Structure formats: C-alpha cells, structure tokens
Amino acid sequence: MTALAAITATAVGAVALPASAADHHPGRAHAAVHISGVQYDSPGRDDRSNRSLNQEWVDITNSTRRAVNLNGWTLRDEDGHTYTFRHVRLNGRATVRVHTGIGRDTRTDLFQDRRAYVWNNDHDTATLRNDRGRFVDDASWGRHHRGHRH
C-alpha cells in the first residue's frame, strides 16, 4: 500500500456518520466553509416530537483558521425549505450543527424552530449558499438527480 493510499484509507475510515451524506463530492477539495455531515433520518420513530426533529441535522464546518460571518447565508432542501443564518459567527476550525426542531441557539448548535421534518429519508440535497446567494457546497443522498445544478 502506498503512503497516499494509507493516508486515504485512514481518512475515509475516520469519517463515520450515521445516515449521512459525507461523500457528496469525492475528490473535490472542500471550500473554506462546507457541509461536513448530514443526519437526514432521525433515529427511532418519526413521531415529530421535538427530540426526534432535533436528531435531524446538518453540520457546517469552517476549515480555515479565520472566523466566518454566516449572517444571511442559507441552507436549503430540494423542496425549498430554507433556513437563514442570523447573527452567526463560525470560528476557525469549528463546526456548527443546524437542527430541524426547536431549541436555544449556541455557538455549536443552531435550531430551525420547525415542527416538521425537512430532510427526506429516501433522497434530498442540502445546499449551502452565502449571503450573496452564491453556491458554497451541497450534500446529496438517495437517488441521483440528472441535471441537478447549483
């Protein structure tokens, strides 16, 4: 095994996200801010309880050393459900988890304050755009969409 193959195998083995879309663009370098994980199928019964809704989430990671102002950025699904970041500063080398349900925002957890699920279990795409509406990153799962554009 070459050194590169060993490093790749180690990196791939280190990422284990349940019901996630972590490998949404194999081989593509991540942007400074990117979708690093998605839990689209809340564990247990889909009973719309706030606990279950908050077990559905998207992780947004800043891989740089500098903080990024996410104010006005959006996270959207294929059906048009959109979450807009308000007064959010993502520190360097930090991750924030955006939950579907209701809760109190912190530095590490944000809440969409919804009473229904957003992310489809069978297929969907989470798309992150900056405050100017420009594509930043996306993560897809389930059947692949032909002609899907950013």
PyMOL commands that set and color helices and strands:
alter all, ss='L'
color gray80, all
select helices_A, chain A and resi 3-14+50-54
alter helices_A, ss='H'
color red, helices_A
select strands_A, chain A and resi 33-39+57-62+68-69+74-76+82-84+89-90+94-99+109-111+124-129+135-141
alter strands_A, ss='S'
color yellow, strands_A
deselect
rebuild
show_as cartoon
